[in-house]
């Protein structure tokens, strides 16, 4: 994951609130979190709760 990537939230804790796509604006590897932001909200969420969207998405082997 890199800053500037477009992601969507796939976790369960905030699934009703965090809909749509977000941009990664900060990464805290020590805590295993990323800060995602759109025009309305910015929030730190666990890295495993976001999925890269669009052409930039990494393909699993």
Phi, psi and omega per residue, in radians:
X1 nan 2.490 -3.122
X2 -2.348 2.672 3.062
X3 -1.095 2.402 3.137
X4 1.708 -0.208 3.130
X5 -1.252 2.525 3.063
X6 -1.511 2.301 -3.103
X7 -2.406 2.892 2.964
X8 -2.200 2.639 3.141
X9 -1.447 2.205 -3.132
X10 -2.087 0.120 3.124
X11 -1.301 -3.141 -3.102
X12 -1.864 -0.439 -3.050
X13 -1.084 -0.710 -3.074
X14 -2.097 0.414 -3.016
X15 -1.043 -0.500 -3.139
X16 -1.415 -0.283 -3.087
X17 -1.829 -0.730 -3.039
X18 -1.651 1.359 3.119
X19 -1.861 2.687 3.130
X20 1.642 -2.872 -3.118
X21 -1.860 2.672 -3.101
X22 -2.346 2.884 3.063
X23 -1.992 2.377 3.063
X24 -1.296 2.164 -3.131
X25 -2.011 -0.197 3.111
X26 -2.798 2.588 3.110
X27 -2.266 2.225 3.093
X28 -2.009 1.499 -3.079
X29 -1.103 -0.554 3.130
X30 -1.042 -0.687 -3.116
X31 -1.693 -0.131 -3.121
X32 1.213 0.597 -3.118
X33 -2.194 2.777 3.015
X34 -2.256 2.584 3.042
X35 -1.696 2.109 3.091
X36 -1.903 2.585 -3.061
X37 -2.569 2.505 2.913
X38 -2.271 -2.873 -3.085
X39 -1.238 -0.209 -3.075
X40 -1.912 -0.547 -2.977
X41 -2.612 2.655 3.000
X42 -2.346 2.330 -3.047
X43 -2.691 2.552 3.020
X44 -1.506 2.299 3.110
X45 -2.361 2.754 3.087
X46 -1.064 2.501 -3.128
X47 -0.984 -0.644 -3.097
X48 -1.255 -0.156 -3.136
X49 -1.645 0.133 3.079
X50 -2.168 2.617 3.135
X51 -2.275 2.319 3.127
X52 -1.196 2.396 -3.130
X53 -2.036 2.851 3.078
X54 1.418 -2.855 -3.083
X55 -1.172 -0.372 -3.100
X56 -1.343 -0.150 -3.064
X57 -1.058 2.323 3.130
X58 -1.418 2.381 -3.133
X59 -1.566 2.361 3.138
X60 -1.421 2.498 3.131
X61 -1.528 nan nan
